[in-house]
Amino acid sequence: MKKTTTYIILGIVAVLLVVLATSMACANGNNCESVFHETEDHTKHIVMGAERTNAYLSLLQDKRVGVCGNLTSRMGTTHLVDTLLEMKVNVVKIFCPEHGFRGEAEAGAHIASSKDEKTGLPIVSLYGNNRKPKPEQVSDLDIIIFDIQDVGCRFYTYISTLHYVMESAAENGVAVIVFDRPNPNGYFVDGPVLDMKYKSFVGMHPIPVVHGMTIGEYARMINGEGWLLNKASCKLTIIEMENYTHDSRYSLPYPPSPNLQTDEAIYLYPSLCLFEGTPVSIGRGTTKPFQIFGHPLLTVGDYYFTPEPIKGVSESPPQKGKNCRGFDLTSQTATQLNGSNYFSINYVIAAYKNFPKTETFFTNKEFFDKLVGQGMLRQQIIDGVSEEDIRASWQPELNQFKQIRQKYLLYPDFK
C-alpha cells in the first residue's frame, strides 16, 4: 500500500511538471496568440540568402562550385542546385549531410556517396566514415556553397557538418559561401555549455544546447573563435537574409529532417532529444515523433502509442512493437511553444522519477552525457537535485557564452 501511494504521488508530480513546462511557454506574460500571428507576418517578409541572387551571382562567375545541401536547400519550390544550373553556374558536385541530399534517410543511417538522378552530379556523402571532405574531393573546386536549414540545437549535426566543410576548405584554399536561413529556435539561448571532454559529432563546440544563432552567424563564430583545426581561418562569405530578427518566429516550409515534421516537433526537439540516451521513446516510428514520449514501464501518463517501423524515417525505432505509456505534448501547440524562452529538463526528470527501475533508466549514459554536453546533469537527476538548482548550475558558463555570441550576430537580437 505504501509503495502504491508513493507511485501515485510521483504520478501527480510528473503531471505537474508537464503542466509547468506548458505554462512556462508564456512565462514572460506575452499573449501567445499574438505571437502566433506575428510568426505568420514575419515569415512572409523574410528573404532567404539563397533568394538574393544579386548578392552572390557575381561571386560565382567563372568559378567551380560545390553545393553542400539537402531537401531544405530551396529557392521557393525549386531546389537550389537546379536553380543554379539554370542560371549557368558551374556546379561541379554536391555534398550531403546526415539524412542525405533529398532528405530521404533516417537519423544515424549510413549515407553512401552516389549520383543525383535529376542532374547527374556526383554526390559526396559527409555522414558516416567521411564527415570531412578529403583534399581530393575539393581539389576541383573554387567555392563551396553551404545552404542547409538548421534548427538551432548543438546536437543537430548540420552545424558539425558546417565545421568540417569550413575546415577542409581552409586547408585546401577553397572559399565558403553560406546562404543564411532563419533559426526556428533562434529567439532564446539556454542549456548547459559543452564541456570539451564530451566533444563528439553531436557536440563539437563549447556552446549551450540552444545557441540562438543562424547558420551564418554560427559560421562566423567557428571562424572567429578559432575552432577549426590548428586555428585555421576559412575564407568565408555570408549571404545575409533580409527582414529577419531574432524576435522573428519562422515556420519551416519543409521538414529539416525526416522526424521533424511539424513546428511543435521543432520546438520540443531540444528538450525531448535527451531521451535518446534513455530507453524512453520520443515517438520515432509513429506519426508524432518529437511530440510524444513514453515507455512500456512508465507508471504515469494518459497517452498510449506503439512504435512501428516506417521506411526511410525510422526503420528500427526504440520500443518497436511495444505499447508505451506516456504523454502527448502536441496539445501545447506551436503557439504556446514558440512563446517559451526555455529549454526544459522537466520531461526527463518526471520520466526518471516515474520509472520503476531507475538504475536502468540511463541505458546509454555515455550518449546522454554527449547530448547534454557534460556528465553533471545525469548525476543531478539521480541525486534528486531540483530543476531550479540544476538550471542555476549552468548559468555562469551560459552567461559567458551569451557575451561571446553578441560578437557574431548579423541581425537584431531578441529582447
Secondary structure, 3 states (H helix, E strand, C coil): CHHHHHHHHHHHHHHHHHHHHHHHHHCCCCCHHHHHHHHHHHHHHCECHHHCHHHHHHHHCCCCEEEEECCCCEECCEEHHHHHHHCCCCEEEEEECCCCCCCCCCCCCCCCCEECCCCCCEEEECCCCCCCCCHHHHCCCCEEEEECCCCCECCCCHHHHHHHHHHHHHHCCCEEEEECCCCCCCCCCECCCCCHHHCECCECCCCCCECCCCHHHHHHHHHHCCCCHHHCCCCEEEECCECCCCCCCCCCCCCCCCCCCCHHHHHHHHHHHHHHHCCCECCCCCCCCCCEEEECCCCCCCEEECCCCECCCECCCCCCCCCEEEEECHHHHHHHHCCCCCCCCHHHHHHHHCCCCHHHCCCCHHHHHHHHCCCHHHHHHHCCCCHHHHHHHHHHHHHHHHHHHHCCCCCCCCC
